[in-house]
Amino acid sequence: MSTSKVLVGFLVGAAVGSALGILLAPDKGSETRKKILEKGNDLGDSIADFSDTIKDKFNEVVDGVKGNFNKAKSSV
């Protein structure tokens, strides 16, 4: 299993767990709505961080491939 699949699974599990915890908590409706909005914002931030991580990893791979290509090209 790849690291990205594990991270996506973790994020989805955390989001579902948080949503269920908030919905099942004995709070007033206005407090529950506020908590849902906060958790939604947190999830959005987590997704943004995850996408930045993926972009960085992709760029590292591309740089590595370019380096290997240049080495092979110069040796030929």
N, CA, C and O atoms as a Tripos MOL2 file, in Angstrom:
@<TRIPOS>MOLECULE
protein
  304   303    76     0     0
PROTEIN
NO_CHARGES

@<TRIPOS>ATOM
      1 N           0.8570   -1.1750    0.0000 N.3       1 MET1
      2 CA          0.0000    0.0000    0.0000 C.3       1 MET1
      3 C           0.8990    1.2330    0.0000 C.2       1 MET1
      4 O           1.8780    1.3000    0.7430 O.2       1 MET1
      5 N           0.5620    2.1900   -0.8270 N.am      2 SER2
      6 CA          1.4120    3.3710   -0.9350 C.3       2 SER2
      7 C           1.1340    4.3430    0.2080 C.2       2 SER2
      8 O           0.0840    4.2970    0.8480 O.2       2 SER2
      9 N           2.0850    5.2060    0.4410 N.am      3 THR3
     10 CA          1.9780    6.1860    1.5190 C.3       3 THR3
     11 C           0.8090    7.1260    1.2980 C.2       3 THR3
     12 O           0.1210    7.4930    2.2500 O.2       3 THR3
     13 N           0.5740    7.5210    0.0560 N.am      4 SER4
     14 CA         -0.5210    8.4510   -0.2150 C.3       4 SER4
     15 C          -1.8670    7.8210    0.1080 C.2       4 SER4
     16 O          -2.7590    8.5010    0.6140 O.2       4 SER4
     17 N          -2.0260    6.5350   -0.1750 N.am      5 LYS5
     18 CA         -3.2890    5.8680    0.1460 C.3       5 LYS5
     19 C          -3.4990    5.7940    1.6560 C.2       5 LYS5
     20 O          -4.6180    5.9520    2.1440 O.2       5 LYS5
     21 N          -2.4270    5.5560    2.3810 N.am      6 VAL6
     22 CA         -2.5170    5.4970    3.8390 C.3       6 VAL6
     23 C          -2.9080    6.8620    4.3900 C.2       6 VAL6
     24 O          -3.7630    6.9600    5.2690 O.2       6 VAL6
     25 N          -2.2770    7.9210    3.8690 N.am      7 LEU7
     26 CA         -2.5950    9.2680    4.3460 C.3       7 LEU7
     27 C          -4.0200    9.6580    4.0150 C.2       7 LEU7
     28 O          -4.7050   10.2580    4.8430 O.2       7 LEU7
     29 N          -4.4820    9.3260    2.8120 N.am      8 VAL8
     30 CA         -5.8610    9.6320    2.4380 C.3       8 VAL8
     31 C          -6.8200    8.8630    3.3370 C.2       8 VAL8
     32 O          -7.8120    9.4180    3.8090 O.2       8 VAL8
     33 N          -6.5330    7.6050    3.5700 N.am      9 GLY9
     34 CA         -7.3810    6.8060    4.4610 C.3       9 GLY9
     35 C          -7.4200    7.3780    5.8650 C.2       9 GLY9
     36 O          -8.4730    7.4110    6.5020 O.2       9 GLY9
     37 N          -6.2690    7.8280    6.3460 N.am     10 PHE10
     38 CA         -6.2160    8.4360    7.6740 C.3      10 PHE10
     39 C          -7.0420    9.7090    7.7260 C.2      10 PHE10
     40 O          -7.7980    9.9200    8.6730 O.2      10 PHE10
     41 N          -6.9040   10.5640    6.7110 N.am     11 LEU11
     42 CA         -7.6600   11.8140    6.6870 C.3      11 LEU11
     43 C          -9.1650   11.5650    6.6200 C.2      11 LEU11
     44 O          -9.9390   12.2270    7.3100 O.2      11 LEU11
     45 N          -9.5730   10.6140    5.7920 N.am     12 VAL12
     46 CA        -10.9990   10.2950    5.6890 C.3      12 VAL12
     47 C         -11.5130    9.7280    7.0070 C.2      12 VAL12
     48 O         -12.5880   10.1080    7.4710 O.2      12 VAL12
     49 N         -10.7560    8.8310    7.6050 N.am     13 GLY13
     50 CA        -11.1590    8.2640    8.8910 C.3      13 GLY13
     51 C         -11.2580    9.3130    9.9790 C.2      13 GLY13
     52 O         -12.1850    9.2940   10.7890 O.2      13 GLY13
     53 N         -10.2970   10.2320    9.9960 N.am     14 ALA14
     54 CA        -10.3320   11.3040   10.9920 C.3      14 ALA14
     55 C         -11.5400   12.2080   10.7790 C.2      14 ALA14
     56 O         -12.1840   12.6270   11.7410 O.2      14 ALA14
     57 N         -11.8460   12.5060    9.5240 N.am     15 ALA15
     58 CA        -12.9950   13.3690    9.2250 C.3      15 ALA15
     59 C         -14.3040   12.6960    9.6360 C.2      15 ALA15
     60 O         -15.1670   13.3330   10.2410 O.2      15 ALA15
     61 N         -14.4510   11.4280    9.3140 N.am     16 VAL16
     62 CA        -15.6720   10.7020    9.6700 C.3      16 VAL16
     63 C         -15.7970   10.5850   11.1900 C.2      16 VAL16
     64 O         -16.8780   10.7850   11.7440 O.2      16 VAL16
     65 N         -14.7050   10.2660   11.8520 N.am     17 GLY17
     66 CA        -14.7340   10.1560   13.3110 C.3      17 GLY17
     67 C         -15.0710   11.4750   13.9790 C.2      17 GLY17
     68 O         -15.8420   11.5140   14.9380 O.2      17 GLY17
     69 N         -14.4980   12.5480   13.4740 N.am     18 SER18
     70 CA        -14.7940   13.8630   14.0380 C.3      18 SER18
     71 C         -16.2500   14.2370   13.8240 C.2      18 SER18
     72 O         -16.9100   14.7420   14.7320 O.2      18 SER18
     73 N         -16.7480   13.9880   12.6230 N.am     19 ALA19
     74 CA        -18.1410   14.3260   12.3220 C.3      19 ALA19
     75 C         -19.0960   13.5390   13.2100 C.2      19 ALA19
     76 O         -20.0560   14.0980   13.7410 O.2      19 ALA19
     77 N         -18.8380   12.2500   13.3720 N.am     20 LEU20
     78 CA        -19.7160   11.4470   14.2330 C.3      20 LEU20
     79 C         -19.6250   11.8860   15.6860 C.2      20 LEU20
     80 O         -20.6360   11.9370   16.3870 O.2      20 LEU20
     81 N         -18.4230   12.2030   16.1380 N.am     21 GLY21
     82 CA        -18.2660   12.6700   17.5130 C.3      21 GLY21
     83 C         -19.0110   13.9600   17.7620 C.2      21 GLY21
     84 O         -19.6210   14.1390   18.8170 O.2      21 GLY21
     85 N         -18.9640   14.8540   16.8030 N.am     22 ILE22
     86 CA        -19.6610   16.1380   16.9530 C.3      22 ILE22
     87 C         -21.1680   15.9320   16.9090 C.2      22 ILE22
     88 O         -21.8970   16.4980   17.7240 O.2      22 ILE22
     89 N         -21.6380   15.1260   15.9650 N.am     23 LEU23
     90 CA        -23.0760   14.9360   15.8130 C.3      23 LEU23
     91 C         -23.7010   14.1850   16.9870 C.2      23 LEU23
     92 O         -24.8730   14.3900   17.3050 O.2      23 LEU23
     93 N         -22.9330   13.3310   17.6190 N.am     24 LEU24
     94 CA        -23.4740   12.5520   18.7330 C.3      24 LEU24
     95 C         -23.2630   13.2170   20.0940 C.2      24 LEU24
     96 O         -23.7560   12.7180   21.1060 O.2      24 LEU24
     97 N         -22.5520   14.3110   20.1310 N.am     25 ALA25
     98 CA        -22.3040   15.0190   21.3940 C.3      25 ALA25
     99 C         -23.5750   15.7640   21.8260 C.2      25 ALA25
    100 O         -24.3210   16.2710   20.9890 O.2      25 ALA25
    101 N         -23.8060   15.8200   23.1240 N.am     26 PRO26
    102 CA        -25.0270   16.4750   23.6300 C.3      26 PRO26
    103 C         -24.8510   18.0010   23.7610 C.2      26 PRO26
    104 O         -24.8750   18.5390   24.8680 O.2      26 PRO26
    105 N         -24.6760   18.6790   22.6390 N.am     27 ASP27
    106 CA        -24.5540   20.1310   22.6370 C.3      27 ASP27
    107 C         -25.7870   20.7560   21.9970 C.2      27 ASP27
    108 O         -26.6030   20.0770   21.3740 O.2      27 ASP27
    109 N         -25.8970   22.0700   22.1710 N.am     28 LYS28
    110 CA        -26.9530   22.8120   21.4970 C.3      28 LYS28
    111 C         -26.6750   22.8030   19.9980 C.2      28 LYS28
    112 O         -25.5380   22.6040   19.5690 O.2      28 LYS28
    113 N         -27.7140   23.0170   19.2140 N.am     29 GLY29
    114 CA        -27.5870   23.0160   17.7610 C.3      29 GLY29
    115 C         -26.6060   24.0600   17.2560 C.2      29 GLY29
    116 O         -25.8270   23.7940   16.3410 O.2      29 GLY29
    117 N         -26.6410   25.2520   17.8500 N.am     30 SER30
    118 CA        -25.7390   26.3140   17.3960 C.3      30 SER30
    119 C         -24.2810   25.9430   17.6810 C.2      30 SER30
    120 O         -23.4010   26.2250   16.8680 O.2      30 SER30
    121 N         -24.0250   25.3200   18.8180 N.am     31 GLU31
    122 CA        -22.6650   24.8800   19.1400 C.3      31 GLU31
    123 C         -22.2110   23.7740   18.1930 C.2      31 GLU31
    124 O         -21.0610   23.7520   17.7540 O.2      31 GLU31
    125 N         -23.1290   22.8560   17.8830 N.am     32 THR32
    126 CA        -22.7940   21.7630   16.9730 C.3      32 THR32
    127 C         -22.4600   22.3060   15.5900 C.2      32 THR32
    128 O         -21.4950   21.8600   14.9700 O.2      32 THR32
    129 N         -23.2430   23.2610   15.1010 N.am     33 ARG33
    130 CA        -22.9700   23.8510   13.7910 C.3      33 ARG33
    131 C         -21.6210   24.5650   13.7810 C.2      33 ARG33
    132 O         -20.8750   24.4870   12.8050 O.2      33 ARG33
    133 N         -21.3160   25.2570   14.8680 N.am     34 LYS34
    134 CA        -20.0270   25.9500   14.9660 C.3      34 LYS34
    135 C         -18.8730   24.9410   14.9310 C.2      34 LYS34
    136 O         -17.8660   25.1600   14.2570 O.2      34 LYS34
    137 N         -19.0310   23.8450   15.6570 N.am     35 LYS35
    138 CA        -17.9830   22.8200   15.6730 C.3      35 LYS35
    139 C         -17.8110   22.1780   14.3050 C.2      35 LYS35
    140 O         -16.6880   21.8910   13.8900 O.2      35 LYS35
    141 N         -18.9170   21.9490   13.6010 N.am     36 ILE36
    142 CA        -18.8460   21.3530   12.2680 C.3      36 ILE36
    143 C         -18.0860   22.2810   11.3250 C.2      36 ILE36
    144 O         -17.2510   21.8290   10.5410 O.2      36 ILE36
    145 N         -18.3770   23.5790   11.4010 N.am     37 LEU37
    146 CA        -17.6610   24.5320   10.5570 C.3      37 LEU37
    147 C         -16.1720   24.5510   10.8710 C.2      37 LEU37
    148 O         -15.3430   24.6000    9.9630 O.2      37 LEU37
    149 N         -15.8330   24.5100   12.1590 N.am     38 GLU38
    150 CA        -14.4250   24.5060   12.5500 C.3      38 GLU38
    151 C         -13.7230   23.2500   12.0450 C.2      38 GLU38
    152 O         -12.6120   23.3230   11.5200 O.2      38 GLU38
    153 N         -14.3650   22.1140   12.2020 N.am     39 LYS39
    154 CA        -13.7590   20.8590   11.7450 C.3      39 LYS39
    155 C         -13.6400   20.8460   10.2290 C.2      39 LYS39
    156 O         -12.6660   20.3240    9.6860 O.2      39 LYS39
    157 N         -14.6270   21.4180    9.5410 N.am     40 GLY40
    158 CA        -14.5490   21.5150    8.0870 C.3      40 GLY40
    159 C         -13.3630   22.3630    7.6560 C.2      40 GLY40
    160 O         -12.6570   22.0200    6.7080 O.2      40 GLY40
    161 N         -13.1490   23.4650    8.3520 N.am     41 ASN41
    162 CA        -11.9970   24.3120    8.0490 C.3      41 ASN41
    163 C         -10.6930   23.5860    8.3290 C.2      41 ASN41
    164 O          -9.7390   23.6880    7.5570 O.2      41 ASN41
    165 N         -10.6520   22.8470    9.4430 N.am     42 ASP42
    166 CA         -9.4590   22.0630    9.7700 C.3      42 ASP42
    167 C          -9.1930   21.0150    8.6930 C.2      42 ASP42
    168 O          -8.0470   20.7940    8.3000 O.2      42 ASP42
    169 N         -10.2560   20.3750    8.2220 N.am     43 LEU43
    170 CA        -10.0990   19.3590    7.1830 C.3      43 LEU43
    171 C          -9.5850   20.0000    5.8940 C.2      43 LEU43
    172 O          -8.7290   19.4350    5.2140 O.2      43 LEU43
    173 N         -10.1050   21.1680    5.5640 N.am     44 GLY44
    174 CA         -9.6260   21.8750    4.3780 C.3      44 GLY44
    175 C          -8.1490   22.1980    4.4810 C.2      44 GLY44
    176 O          -7.4030   22.0640    3.5110 O.2      44 GLY44
    177 N          -7.7300   22.6270    5.6700 N.am     45 ASP45
    178 CA         -6.3080   22.9090    5.8820 C.3      45 ASP45
    179 C          -5.4680   21.6430    5.7520 C.2      45 ASP45
    180 O          -4.3800   21.6680    5.1770 O.2      45 ASP45
    181 N          -5.9800   20.5350    6.2900 N.am     46 SER46
    182 CA         -5.2560   19.2620    6.1930 C.3      46 SER46
    183 C          -5.1200   18.8220    4.7500 C.2      46 SER46
    184 O          -4.0680   18.3290    4.3410 O.2      46 SER46
    185 N          -6.1780   18.9980    3.9810 N.am     47 ILE47
    186 CA         -6.1320   18.6180    2.5720 C.3      47 ILE47
    187 C          -5.1350   19.5000    1.8160 C.2      47 ILE47
    188 O          -4.3890   19.0150    0.9650 O.2      47 ILE47
    189 N          -5.1280   20.7910    2.1330 N.am     48 ALA48
    190 CA         -4.1750   21.7020    1.4860 C.3      48 ALA48
    191 C          -2.7410   21.3020    1.8230 C.2      48 ALA48
    192 O          -1.8740   21.2970    0.9490 O.2      48 ALA48
    193 N          -2.4920   20.9690    3.0880 N.am     49 ASP49
    194 CA         -1.1520   20.5300    3.4940 C.3      49 ASP49
    195 C          -0.7700   19.2320    2.7770 C.2      49 ASP49
    196 O           0.3630   19.0680    2.3250 O.2      49 ASP49
    197 N          -1.7280   18.3210    2.6820 N.am     50 PHE50
    198 CA         -1.4770   17.0460    2.0100 C.3      50 PHE50
    199 C          -1.1530   17.2650    0.5400 C.2      50 PHE50
    200 O          -0.2400   16.6370    0.0040 O.2      50 PHE50
    201 N          -1.8990   18.1550   -0.1160 N.am     51 SER51
    202 CA         -1.6290   18.4080   -1.5330 C.3      51 SER51
    203 C          -0.2600   19.0650   -1.7150 C.2      51 SER51
    204 O           0.4310   18.7930   -2.6970 O.2      51 SER51
    205 N           0.1360   19.9280   -0.7740 N.am     52 ASP52
    206 CA          1.4750   20.5190   -0.8450 C.3      52 ASP52
    207 C           2.5490   19.4450   -0.7030 C.2      52 ASP52
    208 O           3.5660   19.4810   -1.3960 O.2      52 ASP52
    209 N           2.3210   18.5010    0.1870 N.am     53 THR53
    210 CA          3.2680   17.4020    0.3770 C.3      53 THR53
    211 C           3.3760   16.5650   -0.8950 C.2      53 THR53
    212 O           4.4710   16.1810   -1.3070 O.2      53 THR53
    213 N           2.2340   16.2890   -1.5060 N.am     54 ILE54
    214 CA          2.2310   15.5000   -2.7390 C.3      54 ILE54
    215 C           2.9690   16.2510   -3.8410 C.2      54 ILE54
    216 O           3.7430   15.6490   -4.5860 O.2      54 ILE54
    217 N           2.7380   17.5550   -3.9540 N.am     55 LYS55
    218 CA          3.4360   18.3510   -4.9640 C.3      55 LYS55
    219 C           4.9430   18.3130   -4.7410 C.2      55 LYS55
    220 O           5.7150   18.1700   -5.6890 O.2      55 LYS55
    221 N           5.3540   18.4420   -3.4800 N.am     56 ASP56
    222 CA          6.7860   18.4030   -3.1740 C.3      56 ASP56
    223 C           7.3950   17.0530   -3.5530 C.2      56 ASP56
    224 O           8.4680   16.9980   -4.1540 O.2      56 ASP56
    225 N           6.7130   15.9750   -3.2030 N.am     57 LYS57
    226 CA          7.2100   14.6330   -3.5320 C.3      57 LYS57
    227 C           7.2740   14.4500   -5.0470 C.2      57 LYS57
    228 O           8.2340   13.8810   -5.5670 O.2      57 LYS57
    229 N           6.2570   14.9320   -5.7480 N.am     58 PHE58
    230 CA          6.2420   14.8180   -7.2050 C.3      58 PHE58
    231 C           7.4170   15.5740   -7.8060 C.2      58 PHE58
    232 O           8.0900   15.0760   -8.7100 O.2      58 PHE58
    233 N           7.6590   16.7720   -7.3020 N.am     59 ASN59
    234 CA          8.7840   17.5580   -7.8120 C.3      59 ASN59
    235 C          10.1220   16.8780   -7.5350 C.2      59 ASN59
    236 O          11.0300   16.9360   -8.3630 O.2      59 ASN59
    237 N          10.2480   16.2330   -6.3760 N.am     60 GLU60
    238 CA         11.4630   15.4890   -6.0710 C.3      60 GLU60
    239 C          11.6680   14.3470   -7.0660 C.2      60 GLU60
    240 O          12.7800   14.1110   -7.5370 O.2      60 GLU60
    241 N          10.5820   13.6460   -7.3770 N.am     61 VAL61
    242 CA         10.6710   12.5360   -8.3270 C.3      61 VAL61
    243 C          11.0520   13.0610   -9.7080 C.2      61 VAL61
    244 O          11.9140   12.4920  -10.3780 O.2      61 VAL61
    245 N          10.4120   14.1420  -10.1280 N.am     62 VAL62
    246 CA         10.7220   14.7200  -11.4380 C.3      62 VAL62
    247 C          12.1830   15.1510  -11.5010 C.2      62 VAL62
    248 O          12.8630   14.8940  -12.4950 O.2      62 VAL62
    249 N          12.6690   15.8030  -10.4500 N.am     63 ASP63
    250 CA         14.0670   16.2230  -10.4170 C.3      63 ASP63
    251 C          15.0030   15.0180  -10.4830 C.2      63 ASP63
    252 O          16.0310   15.0620  -11.1580 O.2      63 ASP63
    253 N          14.6510   13.9550   -9.7890 N.am     64 GLY64
    254 CA         15.4630   12.7370   -9.8280 C.3      64 GLY64
    255 C          15.4910   12.1210  -11.2100 C.2      64 GLY64
    256 O          16.5410   11.6870  -11.6850 O.2      64 GLY64
    257 N          14.3370   12.0810  -11.8570 N.am     65 VAL65
    258 CA         14.2690   11.5200  -13.2100 C.3      65 VAL65
    259 C          15.0760   12.3840  -14.1740 C.2      65 VAL65
    260 O          15.8000   11.8610  -15.0220 O.2      65 VAL65
    261 N          14.9540   13.7030  -14.0450 N.am     66 LYS66
    262 CA         15.7390   14.5950  -14.9080 C.3      66 LYS66
    263 C          17.2400   14.3760  -14.6960 C.2      66 LYS66
    264 O          18.0070   14.3270  -15.6580 O.2      66 LYS66
    265 N          17.6490   14.2450  -13.4370 N.am     67 GLY67
    266 CA         19.0510   14.0020  -13.1450 C.3      67 GLY67
    267 C          19.5440   12.7050  -13.7420 C.2      67 GLY67
    268 O          20.6250   12.6550  -14.3290 O.2      67 GLY67
    269 N          18.7540   11.6530  -13.5940 N.am     68 ASN68
    270 CA         19.1270   10.3480  -14.1640 C.3      68 ASN68
    271 C          19.1700   10.4120  -15.6860 C.2      68 ASN68
    272 O          20.0470    9.8160  -16.3120 O.2      68 ASN68
    273 N          18.2250   11.1330  -16.2770 N.am     69 PHE69
    274 CA         18.2120   11.2840  -17.7250 C.3      69 PHE69
    275 C          19.4520   12.0200  -18.2160 C.2      69 PHE69
    276 O          20.0670   11.6360  -19.2110 O.2      69 PHE69
    277 N          19.8060   13.0840  -17.5010 N.am     70 ASN70
    278 CA         20.9910   13.8500  -17.8940 C.3      70 ASN70
    279 C          22.2620   13.0300  -17.7430 C.2      70 ASN70
    280 O          23.1640   13.1290  -18.5740 O.2      70 ASN70
    281 N          22.3450   12.2140  -16.6840 N.am     71 LYS71
    282 CA         23.5040   11.3300  -16.5180 C.3      71 LYS71
    283 C          23.5930   10.3290  -17.6650 C.2      71 LYS71
    284 O          24.6610   10.1190  -18.2400 O.2      71 LYS71
    285 N          22.4620    9.7180  -17.9880 N.am     72 ALA72
    286 CA         22.4510    8.7340  -19.0550 C.3      72 ALA72
    287 C          22.7620    9.3960  -20.3900 C.2      72 ALA72
    288 O          23.4700    8.8250  -21.2190 O.2      72 ALA72
    289 N          22.2420   10.5800  -20.5970 N.am     73 LYS73
    290 CA         22.4690   11.3020  -21.8440 C.3      73 LYS73
    291 C          23.9460   11.6760  -21.9970 C.2      73 LYS73
    292 O          24.5040   11.5760  -23.0890 O.2      73 LYS73
    293 N          24.5710   12.1030  -20.9060 N.am     74 SER74
    294 CA         25.9780   12.4910  -20.9850 C.3      74 SER74
    295 C          26.9070   11.2930  -21.1320 C.2      74 SER74
    296 O          27.9980   11.4210  -21.6870 O.2      74 SER74
    297 N          26.4900   10.1420  -20.6450 N.am     75 SER75
    298 CA         27.3450    8.9510  -20.7570 C.3      75 SER75
    299 C          27.2530    8.3180  -22.1350 C.2      75 SER75
    300 O          28.1020    7.5030  -22.4970 O.2      75 SER75
    301 N          26.2430    8.6780  -22.9060 N.am     76 VAL76
    302 CA         26.0810    8.0980  -24.2520 C.3      76 VAL76
    303 C          26.7900    8.8840  -25.2390 C.2      76 VAL76
    304 O          26.7700    8.5520  -26.4240 O.2      76 VAL76
@<TRIPOS>BOND
     1     1     2 1
     2     2     3 1
     3     3     4 2
     4     3     5 am
     5     5     6 1
     6     6     7 1
     7     7     8 2
     8     7     9 am
     9     9    10 1
    10    10    11 1
    11    11    12 2
    12    11    13 am
    13    13    14 1
    14    14    15 1
    15    15    16 2
    16    15    17 am
    17    17    18 1
    18    18    19 1
    19    19    20 2
    20    19    21 am
    21    21    22 1
    22    22    23 1
    23    23    24 2
    24    23    25 am
    25    25    26 1
    26    26    27 1
    27    27    28 2
    28    27    29 am
    29    29    30 1
    30    30    31 1
    31    31    32 2
    32    31    33 am
    33    33    34 1
    34    34    35 1
    35    35    36 2
    36    35    37 am
    37    37    38 1
    38    38    39 1
    39    39    40 2
    40    39    41 am
    41    41    42 1
    42    42    43 1
    43    43    44 2
    44    43    45 am
    45    45    46 1
    46    46    47 1
    47    47    48 2
    48    47    49 am
    49    49    50 1
    50    50    51 1
    51    51    52 2
    52    51    53 am
    53    53    54 1
    54    54    55 1
    55    55    56 2
    56    55    57 am
    57    57    58 1
    58    58    59 1
    59    59    60 2
    60    59    61 am
    61    61    62 1
    62    62    63 1
    63    63    64 2
    64    63    65 am
    65    65    66 1
    66    66    67 1
    67    67    68 2
    68    67    69 am
    69    69    70 1
    70    70    71 1
    71    71    72 2
    72    71    73 am
    73    73    74 1
    74    74    75 1
    75    75    76 2
    76    75    77 am
    77    77    78 1
    78    78    79 1
    79    79    80 2
    80    79    81 am
    81    81    82 1
    82    82    83 1
    83    83    84 2
    84    83    85 am
    85    85    86 1
    86    86    87 1
    87    87    88 2
    88    87    89 am
    89    89    90 1
    90    90    91 1
    91    91    92 2
    92    91    93 am
    93    93    94 1
    94    94    95 1
    95    95    96 2
    96    95    97 am
    97    97    98 1
    98    98    99 1
    99    99   100 2
   100    99   101 am
   101   101   102 1
   102   102   103 1
   103   103   104 2
   104   103   105 am
   105   105   106 1
   106   106   107 1
   107   107   108 2
   108   107   109 am
   109   109   110 1
   110   110   111 1
   111   111   112 2
   112   111   113 am
   113   113   114 1
   114   114   115 1
   115   115   116 2
   116   115   117 am
   117   117   118 1
   118   118   119 1
   119   119   120 2
   120   119   121 am
   121   121   122 1
   122   122   123 1
   123   123   124 2
   124   123   125 am
   125   125   126 1
   126   126   127 1
   127   127   128 2
   128   127   129 am
   129   129   130 1
   130   130   131 1
   131   131   132 2
   132   131   133 am
   133   133   134 1
   134   134   135 1
   135   135   136 2
   136   135   137 am
   137   137   138 1
   138   138   139 1
   139   139   140 2
   140   139   141 am
   141   141   142 1
   142   142   143 1
   143   143   144 2
   144   143   145 am
   145   145   146 1
   146   146   147 1
   147   147   148 2
   148   147   149 am
   149   149   150 1
   150   150   151 1
   151   151   152 2
   152   151   153 am
   153   153   154 1
   154   154   155 1
   155   155   156 2
   156   155   157 am
   157   157   158 1
   158   158   159 1
   159   159   160 2
   160   159   161 am
   161   161   162 1
   162   162   163 1
   163   163   164 2
   164   163   165 am
   165   165   166 1
   166   166   167 1
   167   167   168 2
   168   167   169 am
   169   169   170 1
   170   170   171 1
   171   171   172 2
   172   171   173 am
   173   173   174 1
   174   174   175 1
   175   175   176 2
   176   175   177 am
   177   177   178 1
   178   178   179 1
   179   179   180 2
   180   179   181 am
   181   181   182 1
   182   182   183 1
   183   183   184 2
   184   183   185 am
   185   185   186 1
   186   186   187 1
   187   187   188 2
   188   187   189 am
   189   189   190 1
   190   190   191 1
   191   191   192 2
   192   191   193 am
   193   193   194 1
   194   194   195 1
   195   195   196 2
   196   195   197 am
   197   197   198 1
   198   198   199 1
   199   199   200 2
   200   199   201 am
   201   201   202 1
   202   202   203 1
   203   203   204 2
   204   203   205 am
   205   205   206 1
   206   206   207 1
   207   207   208 2
   208   207   209 am
   209   209   210 1
   210   210   211 1
   211   211   212 2
   212   211   213 am
   213   213   214 1
   214   214   215 1
   215   215   216 2
   216   215   217 am
   217   217   218 1
   218   218   219 1
   219   219   220 2
   220   219   221 am
   221   221   222 1
   222   222   223 1
   223   223   224 2
   224   223   225 am
   225   225   226 1
   226   226   227 1
   227   227   228 2
   228   227   229 am
   229   229   230 1
   230   230   231 1
   231   231   232 2
   232   231   233 am
   233   233   234 1
   234   234   235 1
   235   235   236 2
   236   235   237 am
   237   237   238 1
   238   238   239 1
   239   239   240 2
   240   239   241 am
   241   241   242 1
   242   242   243 1
   243   243   244 2
   244   243   245 am
   245   245   246 1
   246   246   247 1
   247   247   248 2
   248   247   249 am
   249   249   250 1
   250   250   251 1
   251   251   252 2
   252   251   253 am
   253   253   254 1
   254   254   255 1
   255   255   256 2
   256   255   257 am
   257   257   258 1
   258   258   259 1
   259   259   260 2
   260   259   261 am
   261   261   262 1
   262   262   263 1
   263   263   264 2
   264   263   265 am
   265   265   266 1
   266   266   267 1
   267   267   268 2
   268   267   269 am
   269   269   270 1
   270   270   271 1
   271   271   272 2
   272   271   273 am
   273   273   274 1
   274   274   275 1
   275   275   276 2
   276   275   277 am
   277   277   278 1
   278   278   279 1
   279   279   280 2
   280   279   281 am
   281   281   282 1
   282   282   283 1
   283   283   284 2
   284   283   285 am
   285   285   286 1
   286   286   287 1
   287   287   288 2
   288   287   289 am
   289   289   290 1
   290   290   291 1
   291   291   292 2
   292   291   293 am
   293   293   294 1
   294   294   295 1
   295   295   296 2
   296   295   297 am
   297   297   298 1
   298   298   299 1
   299   299   300 2
   300   299   301 am
   301   301   302 1
   302   302   303 1
   303   303   304 2
@<TRIPOS>SUBSTRUCTURE
     1 MET1         2 RESIDUE 1 A MET
     2 SER2         6 RESIDUE 1 A SER
     3 THR3        10 RESIDUE 1 A THR
     4 SER4        14 RESIDUE 1 A SER
     5 LYS5        18 RESIDUE 1 A LYS
     6 VAL6        22 RESIDUE 1 A VAL
     7 LEU7        26 RESIDUE 1 A LEU
     8 VAL8        30 RESIDUE 1 A VAL
     9 GLY9        34 RESIDUE 1 A GLY
    10 PHE10       38 RESIDUE 1 A PHE
    11 LEU11       42 RESIDUE 1 A LEU
    12 VAL12       46 RESIDUE 1 A VAL
    13 GLY13       50 RESIDUE 1 A GLY
    14 ALA14       54 RESIDUE 1 A ALA
    15 ALA15       58 RESIDUE 1 A ALA
    16 VAL16       62 RESIDUE 1 A VAL
    17 GLY17       66 RESIDUE 1 A GLY
    18 SER18       70 RESIDUE 1 A SER
    19 ALA19       74 RESIDUE 1 A ALA
    20 LEU20       78 RESIDUE 1 A LEU
    21 GLY21       82 RESIDUE 1 A GLY
    22 ILE22       86 RESIDUE 1 A ILE
    23 LEU23       90 RESIDUE 1 A LEU
    24 LEU24       94 RESIDUE 1 A LEU
    25 ALA25       98 RESIDUE 1 A ALA
    26 PRO26      102 RESIDUE 1 A PRO
    27 ASP27      106 RESIDUE 1 A ASP
    28 LYS28      110 RESIDUE 1 A LYS
    29 GLY29      114 RESIDUE 1 A GLY
    30 SER30      118 RESIDUE 1 A SER
    31 GLU31      122 RESIDUE 1 A GLU
    32 THR32      126 RESIDUE 1 A THR
    33 ARG33      130 RESIDUE 1 A ARG
    34 LYS34      134 RESIDUE 1 A LYS
    35 LYS35      138 RESIDUE 1 A LYS
    36 ILE36      142 RESIDUE 1 A ILE
    37 LEU37      146 RESIDUE 1 A LEU
    38 GLU38      150 RESIDUE 1 A GLU
    39 LYS39      154 RESIDUE 1 A LYS
    40 GLY40      158 RESIDUE 1 A GLY
    41 ASN41      162 RESIDUE 1 A ASN
    42 ASP42      166 RESIDUE 1 A ASP
    43 LEU43      170 RESIDUE 1 A LEU
    44 GLY44      174 RESIDUE 1 A GLY
    45 ASP45      178 RESIDUE 1 A ASP
    46 SER46      182 RESIDUE 1 A SER
    47 ILE47      186 RESIDUE 1 A ILE
    48 ALA48      190 RESIDUE 1 A ALA
    49 ASP49      194 RESIDUE 1 A ASP
    50 PHE50      198 RESIDUE 1 A PHE
    51 SER51      202 RESIDUE 1 A SER
    52 ASP52      206 RESIDUE 1 A ASP
    53 THR53      210 RESIDUE 1 A THR
    54 ILE54      214 RESIDUE 1 A ILE
    55 LYS55      218 RESIDUE 1 A LYS
    56 ASP56      222 RESIDUE 1 A ASP
    57 LYS57      226 RESIDUE 1 A LYS
    58 PHE58      230 RESIDUE 1 A PHE
    59 ASN59      234 RESIDUE 1 A ASN
    60 GLU60      238 RESIDUE 1 A GLU
    61 VAL61      242 RESIDUE 1 A VAL
    62 VAL62      246 RESIDUE 1 A VAL
    63 ASP63      250 RESIDUE 1 A ASP
    64 GLY64      254 RESIDUE 1 A GLY
    65 VAL65      258 RESIDUE 1 A VAL
    66 LYS66      262 RESIDUE 1 A LYS
    67 GLY67      266 RESIDUE 1 A GLY
    68 ASN68      270 RESIDUE 1 A ASN
    69 PHE69      274 RESIDUE 1 A PHE
    70 ASN70      278 RESIDUE 1 A ASN
    71 LYS71      282 RESIDUE 1 A LYS
    72 ALA72      286 RESIDUE 1 A ALA
    73 LYS73      290 RESIDUE 1 A LYS
    74 SER74      294 RESIDUE 1 A SER
    75 SER75      298 RESIDUE 1 A SER
    76 VAL76      302 RESIDUE 1 A VAL
